[in-house]
Amino acid sequence: MHYFFAAIAMLPLISTTSMSYGQHEWQEPKPLIALEKIKQIIGPVESKPLSKPINILWVWGYDEHHRPGTHDYLKVRDLFTGLLKKVPKVTVEPVYGFPTKAQLDHSQLAVFYLHLPQLSAMQYANFQHFIRKGGGVVALHETAIMRPAGEGKKLANCLGMSWDEGRSDWGAIFEDVTIKKDHEIFKGFPNKFRVVDEFYWNLNQRKDIEVLGSVRTGPSKTSRGPIPASKLSKEFSPVFWTLELGQGRVFGTTLGHNTFSYYDPELRIILFRAMAWSIKEKPDPFMNLVNDGITNASEMVGTTENMRDWKGKLRKPPKKKQTPEAK
């Protein structure tokens, strides 16, 4: 099922410069959702705190090319670190580029939303060690991209899936995502999850991942509007997946292109549950964050802002650049 009137497809694509890609200008936030419906999806919530202190690394970078409202790594970092700090027993440490071994050693969860820098053999080894000894990882959107193809395969060994240069592709999501609703991350959801975003397909894929959500693909790259279901692929491609390595857990998704997606309460349920799942904790302490800051006076939740004109997008490395440690 696609979500927008076919007439929208006739709208011209807003012109962009080489430094400001829009890609899917027709996409707009989905309608606000009643708070009561959100509570029904979440279900009963216990007031018990996390079983142990959790230090979360929020790994971020900058984006040179995309229009504001997409790939806003700093904006999303500030949004989610601000929310996560409200959870008792949680500390949050923003990390530019990639964590050092010391940072990984004193943390239980690493959330990645950025285009990763090239990683050294030691960084890959440190990452694998962090996961195998019990660390949790949540990887969002462009985090899965690493070039050239050989580096992509190395990244897939850590994340479960990753970009395969020369074969992988990207494009808009044109239908509801079919989800595995018996998994605890998707408990309470219907069989289909609606999201307005972009994702990647034809990726490197480990055989031991569990696919939790998938969708049929449409035309790749920049899109001008919705398309009929008859033009979608017959095959389904993963959108959400998990990987268990040693004692650790990884949750990955290649959606997360649009900044307004992070104000979508249903996606927030998924992401906060994924964080809890990856550290083997109940999600209850995170559930108050789902509608935090996005609930209006009529108890409708979400955003109507496409955020394409906000000021302050970070297009260059921060002034005090922290070089990713190779040890």
Secondary structure, 3 states (H helix, E strand, C coil): CCCCCHHHHHCCCCCCCCCCECCCCCCCCCCCEEHHHHHHHHCCCCCCCCCCCEEEEEEECCCCCECCCECCHHHHHHHHHHHHCCCCCEEEEEEECCCCHHHHHCCCEEEEECCCCCCCHHHHHHHHHHHHCCCEEEEEHHHHCCCCHHHHHHHHHHHCEECCCCCCEEEECCCCEEECCCCHHHCCCCCEECCCCEEEECCEECCCCEEEEEEECCCCECCCCCCCHHHCCCCEEEEEEEEEECCEEEEEECCCCEHHHHHCHHHHHHHHHHHHHHCCCCCHHHHHHCCCCCECCCCEECCCCCCCCCCCCCCCCCCCCCCCCCC
